[in-house]
């Protein structure tokens, strides 16, 4: 089973992914947590290049291809083999981030990006995608409250993040695997909603013989 967590920066998705993985472990599921971009030696090197403020001159197509390259390696080296063994794989971001950030945010065009996504993911599609929705004002409020300085992606402006958010909401309307959660809700309340949705997925997969 392959479950992805998505959202704007500072949406709380990584906190929720960690809580979900802890719960899976407690319930004795074989589980693996990964992050995209990253997760492999090659992917972590690409991640550093992507987020480094010294990469300010990076072209939008280069950015798209580097995110995709990191993901292709992650699926090839880790996610594919883990899923074949029956492990539950939880990933902090996956290709919906590319559709929202590069497609809608950078304006690179959704259809072409979907083709690149399919190639990079070796045609793998998440079984469930949890999208934590926060207003862009909240992202900036949370960003100001953190101690480290903004990375290259986080330095993108308010309009960029508005387009990314709209891109995600559009995707959520199109794809039935999406669940939209109100990221302004308390952490524990969100965790309960995530867990309930996961249990519903387990049931429906058992019925259709997928798991
Ligand atoms: P993270 O901090 O949530 O791991 O994400 C790193 C940054 O990269 C974040 O600003 C979102 C961005 N990103 C993209 O722009 N496109 C992508 O395909 C992915 C996976 C992340």
Boltz pocket constraint, residues with backbone or C-beta under 6 A from the ligand:
constraints:
  - pocket:
      binder: B
      contacts: [[A, 9], [A, 35], [A, 36], [A, 37], [A, 67], [A, 68], [A, 92], [A, 93], [A, 94], [A, 95], [A, 97], [A, 98], [A, 99], [A, 101], [A, 102], [A, 153], [A, 154]]
      max_distance: 6.0
